[in-house]
Amino acid sequence: MTTRTTTDWRSWQESWDRQQEWYMPDREERFRVMLDMVEACVGTAPRVLDLACGTGSITDRLLTRFPRATSVGVDLDPALLAIARGTFEGDERVSFVTADLKDPDWTRALPHDSYDAVLTATALHWLHAEPLAALYGQLAPLVRDGGVFMNADHMIDESTPRINAAERALRHARMERARGGGAVDWADWWALAAADPVLAGPTARRFEIYGEHADGVTPSVGWHVSALFGAGFGEARAVWRSPSDALVLALR
Ligand SMILES: C[S@@+](CC[C@H](N)C(=O)[O-])C[C@H]1O[C@@H](n2cnc3c(N)ncnc32)[C@H](O)[C@@H]1O
């Protein structure tokens, strides 16, 4: 007799969300503004590329709000992609691609060559400035004329070190209090994944790929805007921001 292991993908999604919200209590707010700007710029039935999709959090919010949307998720992490694929299995609006955004040919793995919106969150700070600018150069031709690219991420204004330090101290004190109340951080979450019979294999592979976390940069909104103009976008600016993070929108 074979025993079949069933995985509760929704509960993995929820635990991923709680872990990410420990770092960013306003995570849903940035997704909401992102989707407002999708609706404003390209309507309610967009073809979306969910860039560095992780478990597919953006795709999840997109389809809940716009049932006529479609989404392609791209990522390199086998464990997060396993959760994404498990969650959306059988949903013909969604597909996933495994690719390394640092690979010069990664766009060849995509099923379409044009998207209404390319959306990404809390991911591109895993890249250094040069590969990030190169990635922006690859993204511009993927966005149709009048389409949008949006990036929500940590974007630090290095010209205000004392303001940054004060804000960081308050944020970290709140995080520590939440830890005391049982919040799960990045390392704890990956330990839970490694202990799961279905996710243990892909989790071991993701640690071979990335180690704990890849290195990268968190440049200012101004840096992103100028890199996006340089990549060929026609307009670019922040459409939402917090003291440490921002959502930058670029229009083709
Ligand atoms: C913190 S997670 C965010 C995932 C998702 N966007 C979210 O908001 O929940 C960062 C993601 O970026 C992906 N990523 C980082 N570097 C990458 C690369 N070079 N190629 C593909 N994906 C990458 C990681 O695998 C991970 O899924």
The ligand as a Gaussian input file, in Angstrom:
#p B3LYP/6-31G(d) Opt

LIG

0 1
 C       11.288000      37.723000      -0.260000
 S       10.826000      36.782000      -1.653000
 C        9.404000      37.689000      -2.275000
 C        8.472000      36.806000      -3.059000
 C        7.135000      37.469000      -3.472000
 N        7.360000      38.471000      -4.487000
 C        6.425000      38.042000      -2.274000
 O        6.230000      39.270000      -2.228000
 O        6.030000      37.270000      -1.399000
 C       12.103000      37.127000      -2.857000
 C       11.983000      36.242000      -4.092000
 O       12.914000      36.674000      -5.094000
 C       13.369000      35.510000      -5.748000
 N       14.634000      35.786000      -6.431000
 C       15.717000      36.390000      -5.903000
 N       16.728000      36.402000      -6.807000
 C       16.264000      35.776000      -7.919000
 C       16.828000      35.471000      -9.183000
 N       18.088000      35.796000      -9.473000
 N       16.056000      34.822000     -10.089000
 C       14.774000      34.481000      -9.797000
 N       14.183000      34.751000      -8.616000
 C       14.917000      35.390000      -7.684000
 C       13.544000      34.524000      -4.611000
 O       13.646000      33.199000      -5.069000
 C       12.286000      34.787000      -3.800000
 O       11.206000      34.006000      -4.224000

